[in-house]
């Protein structure tokens, strides 16, 4: 999954590098499933979520996006 989080936008690569550094010991299975779904988003949509330009009604997405922002 770490490999799949490599994106075409440098900004997202930086966010995910920090996220993986913070979660070096692993993550709960539920969070991994949400991350898999999040990684299906196009780069620009994902960047908009992480930068706070858009929001999501999906609570699980919102929680993970907050963790990405905090990393």
WOPEWO-V643069 format. One record per backbone hydrogen bond with DSSP energy under -1.0 kcal/mol. CO is the residue of the C=O (numbers start at 1). NH is the residue of the N-H. Records with the same first field share a line. If there is no record, write none. Layout:
BEGIN
CO=NH  NH
END
This chain:
BEGIN
1=5
3=6
9=13
10=14
11=15
12=16
13=17
14=18
15=19
16=20
17=21
18=22
19=23
23=26
28=32
29=33
30=34
31=35
32=36
33=37
34=38
35=39
37=40
38=41
42=46
43=47
44=48
45=49
46=50
47=51
48=53  54
58=62
59=63
60=64
61=65
62=66
63=67
64=68
65=69
66=70
67=71
END
